[in-house]
Amino acid sequence: MLMLHEILGTDKPIFKEKQAEHFFYEELLALNEKPSQYKITGYVEVRKNKQLFFKEVYS
């Protein structure tokens, strides 16, 4: 997971929730897909221990 300062300045959108057409890196691996064949299309907000983090989503 990434912190806010790690994604500042990106042109990728930030989503509140993962969309149906999005995959997390771990999901692609579980589906035996090659992440290199997908593009990072944005980031999803994830709250952990009252801190805000971001996970990359692929499509």
C-alpha positions as CSV (number, residue, x, y, z in Angstrom):
1,M,0.0,0.0,0.0
2,L,1.1,3.5,-0.7
3,M,0.8,6.7,1.4
4,L,-0.5,9.9,0.0
5,H,2.9,11.5,-0.5
6,E,3.8,8.6,-2.8
7,I,1.0,9.2,-5.2
8,L,0.8,13.0,-5.2
9,G,1.2,14.5,-8.7
10,T,-0.1,11.4,-10.5
11,D,-2.6,11.8,-13.3
12,K,-4.4,8.6,-12.2
13,P,-7.8,9.0,-10.4
14,I,-8.4,8.1,-6.8
15,F,-11.5,6.0,-6.2
16,K,-13.4,5.6,-2.9
17,E,-14.3,2.0,-3.8
18,K,-12.9,-0.5,-6.2
19,Q,-15.0,-0.7,-9.4
20,A,-16.1,-4.0,-11.0
21,E,-13.6,-3.7,-13.9
22,H,-10.7,-3.2,-11.5
23,F,-8.3,-5.7,-10.0
24,F,-5.8,-5.5,-7.2
25,Y,-2.3,-7.0,-7.8
26,E,-3.0,-9.9,-5.5
27,E,-6.2,-10.7,-7.3
28,L,-4.4,-10.9,-10.7
29,L,-1.9,-13.3,-9.2
30,A,-4.7,-15.5,-7.7
31,L,-6.3,-15.6,-11.1
32,N,-3.0,-16.7,-12.7
33,E,-3.0,-13.5,-14.8
34,K,0.2,-11.6,-15.7
35,P,0.1,-8.1,-14.1
36,S,2.4,-6.9,-16.8
37,Q,-0.5,-7.3,-19.3
38,Y,-2.6,-4.8,-17.3
39,K,-2.3,-1.1,-16.7
40,I,-2.5,0.8,-13.5
41,T,-5.7,2.8,-13.9
42,G,-5.9,4.5,-10.5
43,Y,-5.8,4.1,-6.8
44,V,-8.4,3.0,-4.2
45,E,-8.5,4.5,-0.7
46,V,-7.9,2.1,2.1
47,R,-8.2,3.0,5.8
48,K,-6.1,1.0,8.3
49,N,-5.8,1.9,11.9
50,K,-7.3,5.3,11.2
51,Q,-4.6,6.0,8.6
52,L,-5.3,6.6,4.9
53,F,-3.5,4.4,2.4
54,F,-3.9,3.8,-1.3
55,K,-3.8,0.5,-3.4
56,E,-3.1,0.4,-7.1
57,V,-6.0,-0.9,-9.2
58,Y,-5.4,-2.5,-12.6
59,S,-7.6,-2.9,-15.6
